[in-house]
Amino acid sequence: MTTFQAPKGTYDLIPPESATYLAVREAISAPLQRAGYGYIETPGFESVELFSRGVGESTDIVTKEMYTLTTKGGDELALRPEGTASVLRAALENNLHRVGNLPVKLWYSGSYYRYERPQAGRYRHFSQVGAEAIGAEDPALDAELIILAVDAYRSLGLRDFRLLLNSLGDKECRPVYRAALQDFLRGLELDEDTRARIEINPLRVLDDKREAVQKQLAGAPMMRDHLCEACKAYHEQVRDLLSAAGVAYEDDPKLVRGLDYYTRTTFEFVHDGLGSQSAVGGGGRYDGLSEMIGGPALPSVGWALGVDRTVLALKAEGVELELPSATQVFAVPLGEEARRALFGVVTELRRAGVATDFAYGGKGLKNAMKSANRSGARYALVAGERDLAEGVVQLKDLETGEQSPVALDRIVEELRAKAR
Ligand code: AMP
């Protein structure tokens, strides 16, 4: 018989580590929920065209990394490679921008798919928590989102992350800069692919990781020297608001990000313990995206933080999250009568909010106690026929080893108090 393995570039989330992933998702979303962001969930696949128009025809994500499929009905679909285009599509389709106050603030959490070359920290299936604020142009909104991400990382106990910040200009100043950059790049010694990129998406050349390319870029014109007055003033306000909130940032004039839709504010969070895949999250303003996918003008800003890499960052810093133990009480029945009685207690304890598990499968005392210890429970409840005859169960503190009988009709109350 063939056995199966998870597809290349994917991995299974299994206990106990999976608890850390859940906690990370929760930690990232908690600050958003306190800031008025509502939860949105969109399908795992969308029409290919949404991404080719939204993310950009010339991006790696669209040209190389999408998982596409044709349905039996002939629809061209893609597994979602990112969240923003889908969330904006859903907001437009459901008229969220018409019925409520602007900005429409949304957060999401889910799986994303990119056909990338797998390596440490880079997977073909990964998970993000993201946030989008749709329909307002206000530097305080850009600052809000960045601060919420920083607060999320801090609440997890992360320290070695840095915020890189840039402005990509708007439809006034970016085209002028783009032309100046193209002029400069056309004079360099570059391979054919990169030369082609100059014509389609010259800003991406700045992002080239190869040293030989980076060397030649030393004198390249930079967007920050070409920002129009409005973009300059906007960016200054974002920076001031971040500083006032105690958020440190580094100006990175070469930060362009891999998606075409960004305008003005762009940012990335990098973590220094992760090696080459150091970006733990990123985002920016995307004032033109709505129109690109057929909507009205809706200036917006958002980010997505990678859950997998945040977990790796926690590991790199040696941060252990304080997770509530999955099991607080473990019940061990000795004999058939005790089994029935203790099973009832287990159900009652669970209903009272105490995380409780049971020795299933008719294990002997020794094996059952092993299971109790492995479960991480603080207390074991042991009962045999003699205990039941006396109307008690034995309550054992697995940390101290102390054991004492407790009346059967008092045990739920007692454990509820202890578990608190
Ligand atoms: P992006 O939309 O590319 O800016 O991605 C936002 C965040 O998602 C990144 O900063 C990463 O943390 C995470 N991410 C993106 N692609 C991958 C991948 N292939 N594997 C794991 N995490 C990823």
Residues whose N, C-alpha, C, O or C-beta is under 5 A from the ligand:
A	BS01	AMP	E82 R114 E116 G121 R122 Y123 R124 F126 A279 V280 G281 G282 A304 L305 G306 D308 R309
